[in-house]
Amino acid sequence: MAPSVRSQGHTQTERQPQARVRLSEIRDQYWKRTDGIGSGAERIYLSAHFDLQGEAYVSVLGAGWESPYLYKLERGMDGYWVHHGARYRIQLDVSIWRSRTNNIIEVYREGVNAPVYSSRIVDLLAKAFATGQPVRLGGKDYRLFYSCSVDASQSPAEPDRGRPAVLLAEDVGERGEHEFNNYIFPASGISRMSVSRYALSNGQTIGMKLSPDGETLQVYDLPD
C-alpha cells in the first residue's frame, strides 16, 4: 500500500509553484522507458504501475499495442500474452529468504527453457522511478508521474482511463539500497480554481493546482 496522503481541502496561496509540469508530456511515459525484451516490432516494454490504492503491478506493452496488460505483483502471479505469434508467461519467483521487493519477476517464451527476462522487483521499480519528472519540494526530491488507476475486473487487468491519478515517488533508501514511498493523488481532487492541499506521511504539506486549461499541473511546497 502507498504511504498515507491526507486531503486538507482547498486553499489560496501567494506562493509560486515549485514545479509546473505539462501533463500531456509525461502521461504514461514510463511504460515505454523503463525496461523490456527484444527490439523493433517484437519489442515488449515492461514497467511498474500502481493503482489508486497503491497496489503494485507489472505493465506489459507490446510494440504496436494501444494499451498494456497489468499483472498484480503478488504471490502466485501467473499471466500469459501473445505477441507476434509467440506466447509468453510472466510469474514471480518468491522465496521466504528474500524481502518482498527482492523477489524476482520472470518472463518465459514458449519453447525456451530459460527466462527471457528476469529482474528483482526493486530493480524494476528503480528503473521506473528514474523515468519520472524530477520535482524538488521543501528540500525533498521526488519523481512525478501522471497516469491512471487499474480495472482489475479484466483478466489480465487493464488501465482505468476514467480514473486518472498523479503519483509522487520518493526514494528513501540508504547505503545504495532503494526503498520507495509512493504518494498517490486522484486527479479528480485537483482543482483549477484553488490549490488542493495534502499532508503526506513524511511530514510534508504540499499543494497541487491545474492551469485554467487543465493541461499543466502546478505543485507547491506549503507551510504547515
N, C-alpha and C positions, 0 to 999 in steps of 0.2 A: 504494500500500500504506500501511497505517496505521503510525505510529511504533511502536517496539517496546514491548511490555508483557511483563515477565518475572515469572512467578509465583514467589513466595518461600515458598510453603506457607501454613500457618496459625499464628496466634499468639493470645495473650491480651494484653489491654491494659487499663490503668486509665483511659486517656484517654476523654474524652467525644467522641462523634462530632461532626464539624464540620457535618454535614448529616444530616437524616432526610427521606427522600422517599417518599411513598406511591406505589407503583409503578402502581397502577390509575389514578391521576390523570394520569400522564404517558405511559402506554403509547400509542405510535404517534401522539401528539398533533400532531406536526409535519406529518403527511400532509395535514391539512386547514387548517393555519395558516400555510403558507409563501407560496404563490403560486397563480395559477390563471387560468382563462378562463371567461367567461360568468357567469351568476348563476342562482339558483333551481335548478329541476330540471335545467337544462342546464349547471350548473357542473361544470368539470373542475379538480380540485386537482392542483397539481404541487409536488413537493418533491425533496429529495435523500435517498438511503438508502445505507447501507453494509452489506456482508456481514461475516461473521466474519473474513475475510482482509483487510478494508479496501478491497475493490473498490467503486467508486462507481457508483451507479445513479440514474436519474431515476424517481421514483414518479409514476404517473398514476392518479388515483382519481376516477371519475365520481360525481356525486351519486347516491346510492341504491345504489352498488356496495358489496359487503361487504368487498372486498379490492382493493388496487391492482395494476396491472401494473407491472413493473420493467424498465427498459431500461438496459443497461450503458453507461456513459459511455466510449466508445472510438471510435477512428477507424472509420468505416463503420457507426456506429449508424444503424439504419433500422427503424422499427417502425410498426405500424398498430393502430387500435382503432376501434370504432363506438360512438357514444353518441347516444341519441335520434334514431336514423336517419341521423346524419351520420358520415361516415368521416374520420378524422384520421390524419395521418402525422407522426412525430417523427423528426428527423435532427440531426446535429451538423455545423455549418459549421466546417471545420478549415482553418487556414492555417499555413504554415511560418513566417510572420512574427509569429505570436502565441504567447505561452506557452500551455501546455496548458489552464490554467483560464480563459484569456481566449477560448477557442473558444466558439462560440455554439450554444446549444440552440434549435432552431426547430420549431414545430408549424404544420402546414398543414391547413386544412379543405378537403375535396374541393370543387372548383368555385370556390375563392378563390385568386387568384394570389399575393397577399402573405401572409406568415406571420401567423397569428392570435396567435402568441406567439413572443417572441424574448428570450433572456436569456443573458448570459455565464455560464459555469459558476460562476465565483467569486461572481457576484451571487446566484445561486440558493442557493449554499452559505451565503452571509452571511444571507440571509433565513431559511433553515432553522436556522442557528445561533442566531438571535435568539429562536426559539421554545422553546429548551431551558430546563431548570430551572437557575437560577444556583446555583453551588456555589463557595465560596472555600476553598482548601486551601493552607496554608503560604505565604500571600501571593500565590498564583496564582489567577486567575479562570477558571472552567470553566463549560461548559453540559453538563448531564447529560440523557441520553436513554435510554429503555427501549423496545426493540422486538425484532427477531429477525433471523436470517440470511436467506439467499436460496436458493430452489430454482431453480437455473439449468437444470435438466433440462427445464423447461417453456419454451414459447415463446409469448408473452413470459414472462420469469421471474416468479415469484410469491414472496410471503413464505414462509419456512420456520418455521412456528409451533413446530415441535418443537425448535428451537434458539434460545431467547431469549438476548438479549445486552444488556449495559449499555455505553453509549458516553459517554466524557468528551471533550468538544471544547474546544480551547484556541486562541484567536486570537492568533497571534504576529506578525501583520503590523505594519508600521511606516509612518509618514507617511500614514496614512489608507488604506493598502492592506491587504487581508485575506489572511492565509495561515493555514491551519488545521492543527493537529495533532489527530488523532483517535485516542484510546486505547480499544481495544475489549476487553471482558471477557465471555467466555461465562458466562451466568448459572449454568450447571451447576457452575462452580468456586467459587461464593459460598455460604458455609455459614451455617446458623442457629446453630451451636454455638460457633464461634470466628471470629476475624477473618481473612479471606483477605488476604494481604499481597502487594503488587505493587510492583515497581520500574519506573518509567517512564523512557523515554529522555531526558526533560528533566531527569533527576537527582532527581526527587521520588519518595518512597516513600509509598504510600497503602494504606489498608485498606478492605475492604468486608465487611459482615455483614448478614444478613437478620434481621428481627424473628422471634420464635418462631412467629408465624402466617404468615410468609413474605410479608407484604404491604408491609412497609416496609424500604427499603434504608438502612442506616446507613453513612456514609462518614467515614473517619478520615484525618487527617494523622499519619503515623508517623515516628519518628526513624529515621535510617539505621542 
